[in-house]
Amino acid sequence: MKLLDRYVLVAFVKNYLISLMVLLGLYVVLDMVFSFDELAESQTRTQMVATVTDVSKAGPEGMHATLAFGREENVPRGTEFKLFDAAGHNVGSMSVETSSAREASGLVGGFANAKDIQVGEQAVAPAPPTSMMGVIGSIVNYYAHQSFLFFVQLSGVIPVVAAAFTLIRMSRFNELTAILAAGVPLLRVAMPIVYCGVAINFVLLPITQELVIPSMIPELTKKHDELQATGAKVFPIRAMQDEASAILNAGRYTPAQDDKPAHLDVVDIIERDDKLQVTAHISADSADYDPPNGQWILKNGQHVTGLGVGQNRSQPAPIAAWKTSISPEEISLFRSSDFTELLSTDKINQLLQREKSYGKIALLRVKHFRWSQLIINIVLLLLAIPCVLTREPGTLKTDILKCVILTGTCMASIFLARQIAGNPPMTGNWTQQWPSIMAWIPIFIFLPIAIFLWDRKHTKKT
């Protein structure tokens, strides 16, 4: 490597690191400003969430319940938990008598009948007041995880800013004039920046998207007002269809956490045939997901068949498991298509292999734009360099304006293409092709422009 190449490369790497810190810091500050209310409320809106694991009689009229926490908690004696059934109705309360790191127990009030309180129901209590340092620590932890998502979104802008500052500084201090006097072409000066930008883009971006982000999905899905919330977010499932046209309803779904599998409470499944006619019904108190076998292990499962037209209804028969295409990943996609942005490409391909996968268009959009992003980031860099690569310091303001307009237009087209990719035409079979076409259109438009600018800079007299 020549001395000039090392000089340019070191300057670019330094500016890249500075741009990374500045842009990420600016992104975090802006996000905090626009979400200030939610962040401020995180201290007062926190809750302790637990699950009822045992219910027993305590005397002739009393009931005793045991709660389990998803993480270690310090629960003071006398803390009152409100108990909710799968439909979200308050069915009683429990005052803590004894507690450990992950369990608490006490007498239940509000209802005297044991059938009103069931294992698997949710218990909620206000968390103890959090100190200011605790809130600050939660905010730091939140943005430490979110910064990886911010990096992915800024991965095309950071090298552009670093390259612009590197070349503008060299031009401002007449370093390019001296280099040209030595017989070195302008484009030759910029080649170390291009090579380094390509290397950084093809190394850091895939590692972040494929390895880092998928490993921290629970932290990345938190909202600003959930920084100190304990336990996993639970929600009901209404009319979710699997590949076999069966319909799943569940009173409450609890995602997997630590060593606990994904869990369903109050399970109701309607099985249908190819003509969408009801053929059978499955009910269960609860179900736990079995990843190796792709099935839900049912507790007190009952299976009734013969519900089709002209068939005789059978007596309820025990059923131990329900094999289905509905997995925790499918449930997350059913709830929100934004979940696809956090998945690895391998997991996206696995989900796309299913004929009736939820969020198929969103999965295809993320898959194709993830590949095209590697190229479009390089195109942005190739657009910016010719704009600011000049030996005339007097034209720098104009050159910077051209760079901002050109790269800004390219980024706007990428944003527009991403929005359009999620809405394919209603006519024709565009589901497979539309996201791919939209992902590559910005490249087809701006790559020829970048080549033209480089060729013009090469042939222009200096």
Secondary structure, DSSP 8 states (H G I E B T S, - for coil): --HHHHHHHHHHHHHHHHHHHHHHHHHHHHHHHHTHHHHHHTTTS-EEEEEEEEEEEETTTEEEEEEEESS-----TT-EEEEE-TTS-EEEEEEEEEE-SSEEEEEEES---GGGS-TT-EEEEE-----HHHHHHHHHHHHHHHHHHHHHHHTTHHHHHHHHHHHHHHHHTTHHHHHHHTT--HHHHHHHHHHHHHHHHHHHHHHIIIIIGGGGHHHHT--GGGTT--S---EEEEEEE-TT--EEEEEEEE--BTTB--EEEEEEEEEE-TT--EEEEEEEEEEEEEGGGTEEEEES-EEEE--STT------EE--EEE-S--HHHHHHHH-GGGGGGS-HHHHHHHHTSTT-TTHHHHHHHHHHHHHHHHHHHHHHHHHHHHH--S-GGGHHHHHHHHHHHHHHHHHHHHHHHHHHTS--SSSS-TTHHHHHHHHHHHHHHHHHHHHHHHHHHHS--
